[in-house]
Amino acid sequence: MNPTSTVTPPLRWDLFCQVIDNYGDIGVCWRLAADLGTRGHSVRLWTDDPSALAWMAPDGAPGVQVLPWPAHAPPDGPGDVVLEAFGCEIAPDFIASIADPRSAGGQKSLWINLEYLSAEPYVERSHRLPSLLMSGPGAGCTRWFFYPGFTERTGGLLREPGLMARQRAFDRGAWRARKGVAADALAVSLFCYEPPALPQMLGQLQQRPGAHLLVTPGRAAAAVRALENVSPIDLQRNEYAGTLLSISYLTPCPQPAFDEMLWACDLNCVRGEDSLVRALWAGQPLVWHIYPQDDDSHHAKLQAFLDWLQAPPSLRRFHAIWNGIERGGPLPALDTATLQEWCETVQAARARLLAQDDLLTQLLGFVAEKS
């Protein structure tokens, strides 16, 4: 396990997030910022597009300021820790302030690049490595690479204190009743891009009496409506290929409410990084729609994740077809035995993760070590 610090004094953090996918990048950064604030630190979250926070975090978080992307360093200089999320490029003037000890109370800020999540082998090799800048406004600075991951030789996953206790206290039956989901229904959440096998999955669900699809807004809703051609109302019975399928079109919701949906469903179809991690903590069967890359590098990334997950053949095949890596074959059936096997797989993986320190605990330990 990576070294951690049991006591970390309150620090000032500058956290940078450029939005590419406004659910994923800003979602991860907000969870990290809010967790830092909860633990007594102060955070300036600099972002070029805060719009998703209006519904993702409508009440804000103690200790967290959301600020527009800076062209220059703030008058009071950089924080104790400057963290670039996902390789974003901050302004040269801000970088120069990191290199100037006078800007940070007599010592240089600790500069960290928080990388994307992957289960590929390079993550363990690259985690916590330094990069000395030899030229430019940051000449003489060291930027450290911090990699989230699934193993003890990586930086771990975001898991705020109290998450599992909150999940244990969650009333699943009451949530389903409020949302109009029958207690005995097969409830499936859908947060995806445009998976090639979506028509196949809808075809399977239509054959399951009482199946209920909960569709998140945005691309997932557009993909389903393109197939179903239905009106955008909260809950209705829709005729699809001759049989009835319950579909709920959801509205944007705060992050804690998204977690509750994952806890309440029997199968979670998720996408990107943030929702994958939250689906793992949920401990329910999951299918990951990985972000597609033009050079198909996402194929190896998905395979590495499934290897770490110790996924059974049916779950590997579902992922391959769902992500368009294999085409033309049928999806594995979403029957009770299959879903139970997937559930046991995810819960075993969650147990391995819970035995490790969470990402922020490890990150605070790293900061204490380098300070």
Sequence and secondary structure as in RCSB ss.txt:
>XXXX:A:sequence
MNPTSTVTPPLRWDLFCQVIDNYGDIGVCWRLAADLGTRGHSVRLWTDDPSALAWMAPDGAPGVQVLPWPAHAPP
DGPGDVVLEAFGCEIAPDFIASIADPRSAGGQKSLWINLEYLSAEPYVERSHRLPSLLMSGPGAGCTRWFFYPGF
TERTGGLLREPGLMARQRAFDRGAWRARKGVAADALAVSLFCYEPPALPQMLGQLQQRPGAHLLVTPGRAAAAVR
ALENVSPIDLQRNEYAGTLLSISYLTPCPQPAFDEMLWACDLNCVRGEDSLVRALWAGQPLVWHIYPQDDDSHHA
KLQAFLDWLQAPPSLRRFHAIWNGIERGGPLPALDTATLQEWCETVQAARARLLAQDDLLTQLLGFVAEKS
>XXXX:A:secstr
     S     EEEEEE  SSTTTHHHHHHHHHHHHHHTT EEEEEES  TTHHHHSTT  TTEEEEE  SS  T
T   SEEEEETT    HHHHHHHH GGGGTTS  EEEEE     STHHHHHTT EEE  SSTTTT EEEEE   S
STTS      TTHHHHHHT  HHHHHHHTT  TTS EEEE  S  TTHHHHHHHHHTSTT EEEE TTHHHHHHH
HHH     SEEEEEETTEEEEEEE     HHHHHHHHHH SEEEEETTHHHHHHHHHTS EEEE    TT HHHH
HHHHHHHHHT  HHHHHHHHHHTTSS SS      HHHHHHHHHHHHHHHHHHHTS  HHHHHHHHHHHH 
